[in-house]
Amino acid sequence: MNVLKLATAGSVDDGKSTLIGRLLYDTESLTKDRLEAVERASRRKGLDFTDLSLLTDGLVAEREQGITIDVAHIYFHTNKRKFILADTPGHIEYTRNMITGASNSELSIILIDARKGVVEQTYRHFFINTLLRVPHIIVCVNKMDLVDYSEEVFYKIASDFQKLANSLSSGGAVHTEGKGGAANITFIPVSALHGDNIANLSEKMPWYIGKPLLEILEEVDTDKDWNSLPARFPVQYVIRRDDKEFPDYRSYAGKVISGTFQVGDRVMVLPNQLESTITEIRLFEDTLNQAFAHDSIAISLADEIDISRGSMIVKSNAIPLINKDLRAKVCWLSENPYRLGTTFILKHASSEVKAKIQEISYKVDIENFGQAVLSVGTRLTSINEFDEPVKINEIKLNDIVKVHIRTAQPIFYDLYAENKANGAFILIDSQTNATVAVGFLE
C-alpha cells in the first residue's frame, strides 16, 4: 500500500480544519474515545452537531483564534492507500510554515469559501504551491450548502481560479509549467460540514459529474512522476564486508530520490566523474533487478571507485548540472535576519558544503500578487524583465528572494522546476547550526 503526501491550505473560516476532520471521520481513522471527546466538546460549545474541526486545532492559540498556526502531520488511510497530510497555515506571517509543510507534498488541497470566491489568500496559496512545483492541486469549493449547492457559483469560482493559474503561467512571478508540464488542477464542490462529495457523491449536486475527494486521493498516480525523472542516487553510507560469504564486498547505501536503476546500467559517480556498471542491487537480504524512486537500497559497482557519503551515482546518459555558482529562490525561515558575509553550510541531498550569498537579485512581494521588489517603490510585474542584480542587503523572516550563492565545492543538481528531488537545499548557519533558509535551484 503506497503513501500519498498531501498538504492543505485555506483562508480563515474556509473550513480547512472541518475538511480534515471529515476525512478522518469518513476513513474511520478516529478512536472511539477521541470521537466521544469531540462530541462532548461540541455540546459544551452549544452546537447541535459534532464540530470535526476540533480534531486538528491542537494549540491553545489555534482553538482560541480559530486559525491554524503550527504545521501538523495527520495520518489516515483507506483500504487502498495511506495518507500523510500536512495541515499548514495560510496567513502571510506563517509563510515559512506553509513552505516547510508543503515542500514534500505530492498533492495540495486549496480550499475556497463558496460565498467569498477567489480572494488574495487564494493567490498566495497557489503562488506558494507553484513555487514548490506541487504537481497535483485539488481546489475544493467548500460550504456549498451555504449557497444552495449552486452550480453557477461553483463554475464561476472554478473559472476565476483557472484565470489565476493562466496568469501565473503566462509571464507572472512563478510559472506553473516545468519539464513535466503544468500542474494538474481538479475542482470539486464540497460541504465538509455535511460530507457532500467527500467520501461519496452528493445527491444535492447531481450536476457535478466528477469523483468525490477521497476517490481522487486514492487514485492519483504520483509514482510515475518520480520514476520518469533522471536517475539520482545520493550515497549515504559505504557498506564493507570481508568474510567467507562476501569476500572484499563493497556497496553503497542510500535512497533513490528520482528515476530508476537496473542491474547492467552504465553509471557515473560524482564528483570524480568516473564510470562503471551496476552489478548488484540489494534491499536488505534480497537482490533486485531494478530499483525505483524512493527505494532505500545498496548498489554494487563493477569497478573500485573512491566513493563516500556525499557522492552521487547517476546514469551516464543523464548527468546533472555541476556548479559552484548557483541561482536560487530562497525562503528565509529564521527570526534572525540575514547578515552580510555570513558563512552557511549548504545541505543538498547527502552532501554538505560551505557557501555564501554573493548577491540578492530581488525580493518577491506575495501581498502584491508576486511582483518583484527591486528597490523601494519600484516593482515589476514579471521577474523575467530584468537580469541585473540590485542592492538588497537584508533578508527577513518569511521573505522570498532570488539569490546568487557560491559554494566551496561544486554540487550536482537539477533545476527545481525539472526535478524537485534534486533541486532543493537548506542553508544552515555555520555558527549556530540553525537551519535558516530553504532554497529552490534555478
Secondary structure by P-SEA (a helix, b strand, c coil): cbbbbbbbbbccccaaaaaaaaaaaaaccccaaaaaaaaaaaaaaccccccccccccccaaaaaaccccbbbbbbcccccbbbbbbbccccccaaaaaaaaaccccbbbbbbcccccccaaaaaaaaaaaaacccbbbbbbcccccccccaaaaaaaaaaaaaaaaaaaccccccccccccccbbbbbbbccccccccccccccccccccccaaaaaacccaaaaaaaccbbbbbcbbbbbbccccccccbbbbbcccccccccccccccccbbbbbbccccccccccccccccccbbbbbcccccccccbbbbbcccccccccbbbbbbbbccccccccccccccccccbbbbbbbcccccccccccccccccccccccccccccccccccccccccbbbbbbbbbcbbbbbccccccccccccccccccccccccccccc
